[in-house]
Amino acid sequence: MQAPTRRFARALLTNDDGIEAPGLAALAEAAAELADEIWIVAPEHDQSGTSRAVSLHDPLRVYHRGRHRFAVGGTPSDCSILAIRSLMREARPDIVLSGVNRGANIGQEVAYSGTVSAALAAKLMGVPAIAFSQAFRDRTALRWDTAMAWIPRVFDHLDTLGGLPDTVLNVNFPDVPPDEVDGFEFTRQAINPMMMINVDKRTDTRGADYYWMAFSREPGEQAEDSDVSALRRRMVSITPVGFDLTDEPMLKALRARG
């Protein structure tokens, strides 16, 4: 029997949770159905929350971890740029897949996401990219099987709509078993203030202060067409994201003053 034709000749996989993260392993398994050749270029260590940071002040170290597999001592954006402009320069990827992130990338916190930023960096380099994240309620029991089952279906769904759009897609999977997902919704980022950054001050054994920062979410009402609401309805949320940070309502209001 002839092997099925895959969608892409070559896919680049990256993330922000680090090269040994289970979400990256889940993505690699799903991507095997999509691409003939898989490359992995991912941070050596967890780089969550690094947003679009690139390493301009220090050299990048690259560690060969197997065939087409590299760990980078840098950020997710570094990984995308380094792979496309150097490691894969002679055979550029057809698609960049970032994730699967451990936890949803939704609402205002998307601005801090290394997962989404790696996809944006790829787009800046001229390569189509999608970011994937798996929502959870219990951090000890993530549903990687849901992400793996639905990643190929994302591409099937996009095919029915004419193929990949010319933008980065931020895809979030709900925290339910694969057969309980109710479909897809195209969404916007939630804009209500549901995300907080907490600062925990502590003291070390020498009496010096140090600080931990962490995100937390506050439940609240959200717009029906938002990513948060879609996940609550057990839908896969697909949000187009880009580089334009203009606050359009405020721009309109400011112009009206003149």
Number of C-alpha atoms within 10 A of each C-alpha: 3 4 5 8 11 14 15 16 16 19 24 30 31 32 37 34 25 25 24 14 18 17 28 26 18 19 23 24 14 18 23 14 15 22 21 14 15 20 21 27 30 36 26 22 17 19 20 18 21 19 21 20 17 16 12 8 6 8 9 14 10 18 13 11 12 9 9 14 16 22 22 22 20 25 30 37 29 24 32 32 20 19 24 22 13 12 18 16 11 9 11 17 23 16 23 26 26 32 32 32 29 24 20 24 27 25 19 16 21 19 16 16 23 29 34 33 30 33 34 29 25 28 22 15 13 12 21 21 28 25 29 28 26 26 23 18 11 10 10 7 9 19 21 25 14 21 30 22 16 19 21 15 14 16 15 12 14 12 11 8 10 8 11 16 12 11 18 26 23 30 29 28 31 28 26 20 14 17 9 12 18 15 15 20 19 17 21 22 24 21 16 13 14 17 16 13 10 11 11 9 10 11 10 8 6 6 8 8 10 10 9 9 10 10 11 11 11 9 9 9 12 18 15 13 15 22 29 28 20 26 23 12 15 18 23 27 31 25 21 17 17 15 12 7 7 8 8 10 8 10 10 10 10 10 8 8 6 5
